Amino acid sequence: SPSPAQKQPGPSVHYRGAMLANMCWLAWNEHKYAESTGYGRSALQSWEPERVPYAFRWLALFPLLAMSTASNDERASIEYAAALLVENQQRLEAPLTRAIESQLSNARERPGTFDASLILRAARQYHYL
C-alpha cells in the first residue's frame, strides 16, 4: 500500500518537473532534440493533471511544440498547443493566446491548415522561447 507521501504529491514534484522542463529548453537550445524531447515528456508526465496541477507547463510545451513542428508532426503540435490553454495554466499574453486559439480553430474546421509557426513566432516575441 502506498504511503501518504506517495498519495499526495508535494512541492518537490513541481520542482522536479520545472527542472526537467528547463533541461528540455536547454537541450532544445543546443539542438539536442532527442534529449530535449525526453526531458519535456518527462516534465509533462511528472505534472499529470490528475496528480499535480502546475500552472507553468509552458516551460516544456513550447520547446516540444517547436520540435514537433520542425518534424512535421501536426498531431503532436496540435496536442501541445491545446495543452497551453487548459484551465489550470498560467494565462499567456492575449496576442499569443489568440494565435493559439486561431490555429486550433483552423485545425478543427480545415484539417491540415494548422500553422504552429505563427504560435512559435508569438512565443518568441513574448520570450517564451
Backbone as CSV, one residue per row, in Angstrom:
resi,resn,N_x,N_y,N_z,CA_x,CA_y,CA_z,C_x,C_y,C_z
1,SER,0.845,-1.190,0.000,0.000,0.000,0.000,0.886,1.249,0.000
2,PRO,0.550,2.266,-0.839,1.383,3.466,-0.891,1.324,4.250,0.420
3,SER,2.421,4.860,0.759,2.459,5.704,1.946,1.694,6.987,1.670
4,PRO,1.296,7.744,2.714,0.612,9.016,2.496,1.438,9.967,1.633
5,ALA,2.757,9.932,1.760,3.614,10.818,0.959,3.529,10.467,-0.523
6,GLN,3.338,9.185,-0.845,3.217,8.772,-2.235,1.852,9.132,-2.806
7,LYS,0.832,9.187,-1.961,-0.512,9.513,-2.418,-0.663,10.998,-2.709
8,GLN,-0.046,11.841,-1.924,-0.174,13.283,-2.058,1.127,13.882,-2.595
9,PRO,1.145,14.311,-3.869,2.370,14.899,-4.388,2.665,16.210,-3.667
10,GLY,3.895,16.423,-3.349,4.305,17.639,-2.669,4.984,18.598,-3.612
11,PRO,5.462,19.703,-3.067,6.105,20.713,-3.903,7.303,20.173,-4.674
12,SER,7.955,19.135,-4.162,9.119,18.616,-4.868,8.753,18.109,-6.261
13,VAL,7.510,17.662,-6.469,7.069,17.231,-7.794,7.080,18.418,-8.753
14,HIS,6.641,19.572,-8.273,6.664,20.784,-9.102,8.101,21.137,-9.466
15,TYR,8.988,21.094,-8.475,10.380,21.458,-8.719,11.042,20.486,-9.679
16,ARG,10.760,19.201,-9.516,11.344,18.206,-10.417,10.855,18.444,-11.839
17,GLY,9.581,18.678,-12.000,9.037,18.957,-13.329,9.630,20.217,-13.931
18,ALA,9.783,21.265,-13.122,10.379,22.512,-13.614,11.835,22.286,-14.020
19,MET,12.556,21.484,-13.237,13.941,21.177,-13.581,13.991,20.438,-14.921
20,LEU,13.126,19.442,-15.085,13.090,18.691,-16.335,12.707,19.586,-17.512
21,ALA,11.757,20.491,-17.295,11.348,21.414,-18.357,12.489,22.350,-18.733
22,ASN,13.234,22.813,-17.750,14.386,23.666,-18.052,15.469,22.885,-18.788
23,MET,15.653,21.622,-18.428,16.606,20.777,-19.151,16.124,20.570,-20.598
24,CYS,14.817,20.478,-20.775,14.221,20.376,-22.106,14.602,21.590,-22.934
25,TRP,14.407,22.770,-22.379,14.720,24.002,-23.101,16.215,24.090,-23.415
26,LEU,17.052,23.761,-22.433,18.500,23.823,-22.657,18.933,22.879,-23.772
27,ALA,18.451,21.649,-23.740,18.813,20.683,-24.776,18.278,21.135,-26.136
28,TRP,17.052,21.663,-26.172,16.475,22.178,-27.420,17.339,23.314,-27.957
29,ASN,17.746,24.208,-27.082,18.563,25.355,-27.482,19.927,24.913,-28.027
30,GLU,20.404,23.761,-27.566,21.685,23.216,-28.033,21.490,22.242,-29.198
31,HIS,20.270,22.178,-29.750,19.939,21.322,-30.894,20.081,19.833,-30.579
32,LYS,19.893,19.469,-29.328,19.907,18.063,-28.906,18.439,17.631,-28.763
33,TYR,17.799,17.423,-29.901,16.351,17.276,-29.927,15.833,15.999,-29.266
34,ALA,16.508,14.894,-29.456,16.046,13.654,-28.812,16.114,13.794,-27.294
35,GLU,17.199,14.357,-26.808,17.364,14.577,-25.366,16.305,15.556,-24.858
36,SER,16.098,16.623,-25.618,15.116,17.633,-25.242,13.713,17.039,-25.159
37,THR,13.365,16.230,-26.141,12.045,15.599,-26.148,11.866,14.714,-24.918
38,GLY,12.882,13.959,-24.575,12.803,13.104,-23.386,12.579,13.904,-22.125
39,TYR,13.333,14.990,-21.970,13.150,15.840,-20.794,11.758,16.468,-20.780
40,GLY,11.308,16.958,-21.925,9.996,17.602,-21.984,8.862,16.656,-21.654
41,ARG,8.923,15.471,-22.228,7.869,14.479,-21.947,7.908,14.037,-20.485
42,SER,9.104,13.923,-19.931,9.217,13.554,-18.510,8.640,14.653,-17.624
43,ALA,8.878,15.900,-17.985,8.308,17.016,-17.219,6.787,16.946,-17.251
44,LEU,6.219,16.771,-18.441,4.759,16.697,-18.548,4.205,15.517,-17.773
45,GLN,4.898,14.407,-17.844,4.445,13.224,-17.109,4.454,13.482,-15.601
46,SER,5.448,14.219,-15.123,5.511,14.497,-13.686,4.391,15.428,-13.236
47,TRP,3.826,16.156,-14.193,2.737,17.086,-13.879,1.383,16.568,-14.341
48,GLU,1.239,15.272,-14.512,-0.039,14.725,-14.975,-1.190,15.432,-14.246
49,PRO,-2.223,15.860,-14.980,-3.311,16.642,-14.374,-3.954,15.994,-13.150
50,GLU,-4.105,14.693,-13.197,-4.755,14.063,-12.048,-3.836,13.987,-10.841
51,ARG,-2.547,14.194,-11.061,-1.595,14.127,-9.949,-1.263,15.516,-9.409
52,VAL,-0.892,16.436,-10.301,-0.350,17.713,-9.850,-0.807,18.853,-10.759
53,PRO,-1.657,19.747,-10.277,-1.956,20.928,-11.077,-0.744,21.866,-11.032
54,TYR,-0.180,22.163,-12.178,1.007,23.026,-12.250,0.784,24.028,-13.363
55,ALA,0.857,25.303,-13.040,0.463,26.367,-13.959,1.497,26.724,-15.014
56,PHE,2.694,26.193,-14.930,3.763,26.623,-15.831,4.221,25.521,-16.774
57,ARG,3.296,24.736,-17.245,3.644,23.655,-18.164,4.201,24.173,-19.483
58,TRP,3.972,25.450,-19.756,4.521,26.020,-20.980,6.043,25.905,-21.019
59,LEU,6.676,25.758,-19.851,8.133,25.587,-19.812,8.566,24.421,-20.695
60,ALA,7.811,23.347,-20.699,8.105,22.191,-21.545,7.324,22.230,-22.858
61,LEU,6.105,22.778,-22.823,5.242,22.710,-24.002,5.774,23.510,-25.188
62,PHE,6.345,24.677,-24.957,6.821,25.459,-26.099,7.989,24.794,-26.823
63,PRO,9.020,24.292,-26.120,10.066,23.573,-26.862,9.527,22.312,-27.552
64,LEU,8.617,21.598,-26.901,8.033,20.416,-27.530,7.231,20.800,-28.772
65,LEU,6.519,21.907,-28.704,5.777,22.401,-29.866,6.745,22.760,-30.995
66,ALA,7.839,23.414,-30.664,8.824,23.780,-31.685,9.398,22.532,-32.362
67,MET,9.707,21.517,-31.568,10.302,20.297,-32.139,9.290,19.496,-32.953
68,SER,8.053,19.407,-32.467,7.044,18.662,-33.229,6.727,19.380,-34.538
69,THR,6.789,20.692,-34.523,6.567,21.466,-35.742,7.711,21.243,-36.729
70,ALA,8.936,21.270,-36.228,10.104,21.062,-37.088,10.099,19.674,-37.719
71,SER,9.525,18.700,-37.020,9.479,17.336,-37.556,8.157,17.044,-38.278
72,ASN,7.365,18.091,-38.511,6.088,17.974,-39.233,5.111,16.999,-38.580
73,ASP,5.117,16.950,-37.267,4.181,16.101,-36.531,2.997,16.970,-36.100
74,GLU,2.066,17.142,-37.036,0.940,18.043,-36.776,0.091,17.588,-35.597
75,ARG,-0.124,16.294,-35.465,-0.942,15.787,-34.355,-0.352,16.192,-33.015
76,ALA,0.962,15.991,-32.848,1.617,16.362,-31.592,1.604,17.878,-31.415
77,SER,1.824,18.621,-32.495,1.823,20.087,-32.404,0.475,20.604,-31.916
78,ILE,-0.599,20.042,-32.452,-1.950,20.445,-32.026,-2.156,20.096,-30.549
79,GLU,-1.715,18.915,-30.171,-1.853,18.481,-28.768,-1.100,19.425,-27.825
80,TYR,0.143,19.777,-28.168,0.927,20.672,-27.311,0.304,22.067,-27.281
81,ALA,-0.148,22.552,-28.422,-0.771,23.882,-28.470,-2.032,23.911,-27.607
82,ALA,-2.861,22.883,-27.719,-4.096,22.828,-26.920,-3.778,22.781,-25.428
83,ALA,-2.724,22.096,-25.054,-2.349,21.985,-23.636,-1.937,23.334,-23.050
84,LEU,-1.531,24.252,-23.903,-1.157,25.590,-23.420,-2.363,26.381,-22.913
85,LEU,-3.549,25.963,-23.320,-4.754,26.735,-22.986,-5.659,26.064,-21.960
86,VAL,-5.224,24.954,-21.375,-6.103,24.306,-20.410,-6.297,25.204,-19.190
87,GLU,-7.372,24.939,-18.493,-7.860,25.814,-17.421,-6.827,26.143,-16.344
88,ASN,-6.037,25.185,-15.924,-5.161,25.433,-14.776,-3.794,26.004,-15.162
89,GLN,-3.669,26.484,-16.403,-2.392,27.026,-16.855,-2.318,28.538,-16.668
90,GLN,-1.083,29.009,-16.515,-0.855,30.455,-16.437,-1.398,31.089,-17.717
91,ARG,-2.086,32.196,-17.565,-2.595,32.904,-18.740,-1.438,33.474,-19.526
92,LEU,-1.474,33.260,-20.806,-0.455,33.795,-21.703,-0.897,35.175,-22.184
93,GLU,0.011,35.917,-22.782,-0.338,37.226,-23.329,-1.465,37.064,-24.347
94,ALA,-2.345,38.037,-24.407,-3.536,37.941,-25.259,-3.200,37.656,-26.724
95,PRO,-2.219,38.321,-27.336,-1.934,38.004,-28.742,-1.445,36.564,-28.941
96,LEU,-0.716,36.041,-27.988,-0.243,34.665,-28.066,-1.420,33.702,-27.907
97,THR,-2.287,33.979,-26.961,-3.487,33.156,-26.769,-4.346,33.177,-28.024
98,ARG,-4.518,34.353,-28.628,-5.320,34.453,-29.857,-4.689,33.639,-30.992
99,ALA,-3.367,33.663,-31.097,-2.692,32.878,-32.144,-2.939,31.391,-31.941
100,ILE,-2.853,30.937,-30.704,-3.095,29.519,-30.404,-4.549,29.165,-30.715
101,GLU,-5.481,29.966,-30.216,-6.899,29.699,-30.448,-7.223,29.689,-31.940
102,SER,-6.668,30.626,-32.678,-6.919,30.717,-34.114,-6.424,29.474,-34.847
103,GLN,-5.225,29.018,-34.509,-4.681,27.843,-35.192,-5.411,26.560,-34.788
104,LEU,-5.827,26.469,-33.541,-6.613,25.303,-33.124,-7.964,25.285,-33.831
105,SER,-8.559,26.453,-34.006,-9.818,26.559,-34.740,-9.614,26.144,-36.203
106,ASN,-8.521,26.607,-36.813,-8.211,26.205,-38.185,-8.105,24.690,-38.292
107,ALA,-7.416,24.084,-37.331,-7.214,22.635,-37.360,-8.541,21.889,-37.271
108,ARG,-9.471,22.411,-36.478,-10.787,21.766,-36.340,-11.628,21.941,-37.606
109,GLU,-11.624,23.170,-38.131,-12.507,23.492,-39.258,-11.954,23.036,-40.604
110,ARG,-10.629,23.104,-40.750,-9.999,22.753,-42.018,-8.733,21.940,-41.735
111,PRO,-8.886,20.644,-41.528,-7.714,19.808,-41.208,-6.566,20.051,-42.198
112,GLY,-5.375,20.063,-41.634,-4.186,20.296,-42.451,-3.787,21.753,-42.567
113,THR,-4.533,22.649,-41.911,-4.221,24.082,-42.009,-3.588,24.639,-40.736
114,PHE,-3.323,23.772,-39.765,-2.700,24.214,-38.514,-1.299,24.723,-38.827
115,ASP,-0.997,25.953,-38.417,0.315,26.556,-38.685,0.942,26.989,-37.360
116,ALA,1.705,26.082,-36.764,2.326,26.366,-35.469,3.380,27.452,-35.559
117,SER,3.890,27.735,-36.754,4.919,28.780,-36.865,4.390,30.130,-36.393
118,LEU,3.103,30.374,-36.560,2.511,31.635,-36.074,2.506,31.675,-34.545
119,ILE,2.254,30.535,-33.928,2.285,30.438,-32.466,3.716,30.610,-31.970
120,LEU,4.635,29.933,-32.621,6.039,29.993,-32.199,6.617,31.392,-32.369
121,ARG,6.217,32.087,-33.420,6.666,33.471,-33.617,6.200,34.349,-32.454
122,ALA,4.941,34.200,-32.066,4.417,34.973,-30.929,5.101,34.559,-29.634
123,ALA,5.375,33.265,-29.467,6.056,32.782,-28.264,7.453,33.397,-28.146
124,ARG,8.132,33.516,-29.286,9.461,34.149,-29.269,9.344,35.641,-28.950
125,GLN,8.324,36.275,-29.519,8.116,37.716,-29.285,7.922,37.998,-27.802
126,TYR,7.244,37.107,-27.088,6.989,37.298,-25.669,7.982,36.533,-24.780
127,HIS,9.060,36.066,-25.384,10.187,35.451,-24.663,9.857,34.145,-23.949
128,TYR,8.931,33.373,-24.523,8.692,32.029,-24.013,9.685,31.046,-24.622
129,LEU,10.237,31.420,-25.755,11.266,30.601,-26.428,12.488,31.452,-26.674
